[in-house]
Amino acid sequence: MALLSPSRRLRRTVFSEGVEAAGVKAYTVYNHMLLPTVFRSVQEDYHHLKSEVQVWDVSVERQIELKGPDAARLMQMLTPRDLREMYGGQCYYVPIVDETGGMLNDPVAVKISDEHWWVSIADSDLLYWIKGIANGWRLDVLVDEPDVSPLAVQGPKSDDLMADVFGDEVRNIRFFRFKRLEFNNQALIVARSGYSKQGGFEIYVEGDRNAMPLWNALFEAGRKYNVHAGCPNLIERIEGGLLSYGNDMTDDNTPHECGLSKFCDTHDALGCVGRDALLRVAKEGPTQMIRAIEISGPDVGVCDRWWPIIANDKQVGRVSSAAYSPDFKTNVALGMVKMTHWDENTKVQVVTNTGVRDATVKESFWI
């Protein structure tokens, strides 16, 4: 396998020292940075995540900072989700759309105050789109990438580990809420959130002074909880229906096609630049939608390209992510399926790298 050549364009993170010492085996490139993908094996990491606790370097979730009198107005222009009832201390999952209603990203918006927001982005150069909107509309807001590196603690024992490091106050943080908690004389934003269904937190580390001290403190306190270094796990995210921007959806897809209609208050999000296009989509309804797909047979292997979904010798969709689930003893997958075949238990076939497999469309995910 070819190796990545390091350069300043492929950035390390403030936690890379700890990641390397923990024995990372593979990376991917995400927002021009290194994102770990495997430590022991995908399967071992999967079992450990679902039973213990892990610390993830997710610095690749870059922040876009909106700061100024028009910050809230700009944030609403980016998303069809109505943000008027959102208050400081909340996090919202927000589809970001262009003028055609196409998905540009699906970040978490962190509202620090009416005039100060962070947008914790998935893998795309969203910064330039937001700068363009701000400057095109001559808004009184500064848009930039701050020096902020998220560190995630995920798994069933995450509350206990976090309480040992930050105190019992961390247990009172509600889902998609955050508090500023002290670590080593620095107040850090700690949110109950994360890219797994196992529960946990994301810690927004500003600067690098406390990056490795925090990493080391979590591993020292976590010895009794069998803490491991980890990373977003392919199997677990597919089981839980967690979408990956650039894999499962692109700017060719609307939020409605991605199953995100509940995050689209299109009639109320009056400032959204894609509002008119999404109103038409909402009225007519999508003609395709992301579905869970169960693929029969042994381990289907890596889905490194779109796999056609076939019915009666015609393509009716495509699989975008797939993996074998040790817990459910089947291949779990995500794919975009046409409305003619998206009903529960519809039988189809998938053209995989290992041949044609029988498959079944599901309306709900595994966890």
N, C-alpha and C positions, 0 to 999 in steps of 0.2 A: 504494500500500500504506500502511496506517495505521502510525504510529510509536508506540513505547512512550514514555510520559511518565515521565521520571525522578523518583524520590522516594527518601526514606530507606528505604522498604519494599522498594525494588528496589535492592539493594546493589551498589555497585562492589566491586572486589577490590583487593588490595595490588599487583597487577600491571596494573591497568587503564591506567595511564600508558603502559606498554610496549606493551600490546595496541593502543591507539589509535594510537600512533606507528607501529606496524607495518602499519597500514592495514586494520584489521578492517572487513568489509563487512556483516556481519549477526550478530545475537545471538539466542539464545533465553533464556527464563527458567528457571532450574534451582535449586531450593532457595532461592528468593527472591533469586537473584543473577544477574548477567549471564554467560552462557557464550557465547563466540564460536562461530560455526558456519561462517563462510566468511572467507577472506582474499583469495585471488585468484579462484578459482572452486572449486566442489566437485571438479571434474575435475582442475584443476591441482594443488590441494592433495593430492588422492589420489595422483597420479603422483609428486609430490615426496616424500610420506610413504613410499612404497614403495621409493624409491631413495636418499634422502638422510637428513636429520635435521631434526626440528622441535622447537620449544619450545612447550608448551601451558600456558596458564593454566587450570588445573582446580581453582581455589579453591572452585568450587561443590561439589566433593566434600567436604562439611562433615564434620567429625569429631565424634563423640559420645564423650566421655571417661567411662570407668568407673574409679573410683578408690576403693579401700578394701578391707577384708578380704573382702567378699563379691563382689568384682568378677568373679572367675572363675565363681562360681556363677550370677551374673546373666547373664553371657555365654552360658553353656550353656543357660539357660532360654529364650534367644531363638532358638536354632537347633537343627535336628535333626542337625547335623554334630557328631560326637564330638570334643571339644576336649581330652580328657585327655592326649593325647600331644603336644600343641602346646607348644613352649617359647618363651621370650623370644627375640626376634630373628626370629620367623616371622610370615608373613602368611597368612591362610586366606580363601579365598572362601567366604562363609557365607550360605546362604538364611536369611532371617529370616521366621518364620511366626507367625500368630495362633493362637488356641485351636482354630480349625477346620482348621488346616493350610494356610490361604491365605497366599500370598506378600505380605509387607509391604515387603520390600526385598531387595536382593542385594548387600550391601556386602563390603568386604574388612576383616577383623578384624586389627588390628595388636597383637600381644602384646608390650608393653614389659616387663611382669613379671606375676607372678601377681595382683598387686593393682593393676595399671595397664594399661588397654587403650584403644585408639582404635578406633572403628568408622567406617570411611570410606564414607559412605552414597551411594546413588543418590538420585534426586529424590523425596523424600517427607518428611513431618514425623515421622520415626521417633523423634525425641527424646522426644516426648510419650508414645509407647507404652512406651519403655524406662523413663522416669520413673514411669509408672503401675505397671509390673511391680515396680520397685524399692520403691516406697512401699507398694503393696498387700501385698507379702510382707515388709515391714519389714526390708529388707536393709540391712546396714551398708556402704553404698556411696554415693559422690557421683556423680551423673549430670549432665553439663553439656556445653555446646559450647565447647571451648577455642579460643583465637585461633591456629588452625593453617590454613595455606593451601597445598595441594599444588601443585607445579609439575612437569609431566611433560616428559621428554625422550624422544622416540620416533622410531624409524627405524633403518635398518641401520647408520648411522654413530654411533649414540648412545653406544656404549662409548668410542669415540675422543674424542668431545667431552667426555663426563663425566670421562674420565681426565685430560684437559687442565685441568679445573677442580678436581677433587677428588683427583687422584693415581691411580696404577695400582691401588690397593687396591680401587677401585670395580669393576674387572674380575672380582674374585673373589667378588662377591656372587652367590649362587645365586638361581634363580627363586623368587619369593615368599619371599625372605629380605631382611633389612635390616641395615644397620650405621649407627652414628653416625659421620659424617665431618665434619671441620672445614671451615668456610668463614667467613672474616673473623672469627675468634675466636668462632664459634658452632658448637656441635655439632648437626648436622641429621640427622634420620633419612632415609636414602636406601635405597629399596627397589627391587629389580628387579621391576617390575610395570608395568601401564598398560593403557589401554583401546584397544589395537590388537594386531594379530598380528605387528607388525614388530619387536618387541623394544624394550626401553628401561627407563626408570627413572621413579620418582616421588619427588620431594624434598618432605618435609614441613617447610615453613617456619613456624617459631613466631614470632609477632609480625610487625612490619613493618620492623624496622630493616634487615634484610638482604634484603628482598624485591626491590626494584629493583636493588641492587648485584649480586645473584645473576643476575637477568634480564640485566643488561648484561654481566656476565662471561661468561655462556653465549653471548651473541651476538658478543662480541669474540673469544672462542676459536673460535667456530663459523664464522668467515668462510671459513676454508680448507676447511670441510666443506659449504659452501653451505647454512648453516642458515637456516631460515625460521620465522617464527611460524606456528603451526598450531593445530589443534583436532581433537577426535574427528571422524572422517570417516565419513559415512553409508555410502558405497559400501564402504569397506574393512571396516567393522564387520559389515555384512550378509554380505559374502564370508566372513568368519571366524566367523560365527555368534555374535557378541557381542550379548547381549540388552540391551534398554533397558527398565528398569522404568517402567511407566506407558504404554509403547508396546506392547511385545510380551507383557507379562504384568502382571496386577493381583492384588489380593487375592482375586479370584474363582478364581485358578489355584493349584494345588499345585506344589511343586518337581518332582514326577514329571511333570506335564503340561508343564513347562518344560524337560524334558531334564536335570534336575539331580539325578537319583536317586543318582548317584555321590557327591554331597555330603550325602546323608541316611543317617546311621548310626542309624536310628530306634530300633532295639532297644537300642543302647548309650547314646544320648543321653538318659539317664534323666530329666534335669531339664527337658527342653524342654516348654513349655506346650502345643505342638501335637502332642505325641508320640502320644497315643491316636488322634487323628484321622488322622494319617499312617500309623499301623500298619494301619488299616482300608484306606486307599488303597493301601498297599504290597501288602496281601494280595489285594485285588480287581483292582488294576492300573488305570491311567488309561484313560479312554475317548477322550481326545483328547491331542494332543501337538504341540509346536512342531516344524515341519519347514522345511527349505529348499525354496523353490519357484522354479522357472525359468519366467518369463513370456515368451512369444514376442513378436516384433514390435519396432518401434522404441522409443525411450525412453518408458517408461510414465508418467513424471512423478512428482509428489510424492504420497505416500500420506498424506493429511491426515485420513483417517478409515478405519475398517475396511472393507476391500473383501471382499465375499462370494466364497467359493469354491464353485463350483457343479458338480454332477455329476448327470446325468439329471434336470435341472430341480429338484434339491433342494440346499439349502445344506448343505455338508459341512465348512465351516470359514470362516476369515477371514484375510486378509492384513493384517499390522500395520505392516510396513516394506518399502519397495521402492526400487530405484534401478537405473539402467542401468550395467553394469560395462564400462568401456573395455577392460580386459584380457581378459575372458571373452566379450565381444561378445554379451551377452545381458542381460536384466533379471533381477536377483537379488532375492529377496524372502524374508521370514520370515512364517510364518503358523501359526495353530493349526488342526490338521486332525483330523477324527474318525478313529477307528481303522479304519473301513471303507475309508478312502482314504489312509492314511498310508504305505503300502508304496512302496518305491523304484519310480520310473518310472510311477506311477499318473497317468493323464491326467485333467485337470480343466479348468475354465474359471474365470477371475477377472474379476469385474465391476469394472473400473478407472474412473478419472475420464475416460479416453479411449475407453471402450467395453469390450466383452467380449473378452478375450484367451484363447487357448489357453495352457495351462500344464502343467507336469510337476512332480510331487512328488518330492523327493530326500531320501535318508536322511542324507547327509553334506553338509557345506558346501564352499565352493569353495577356501578356504585354511585 
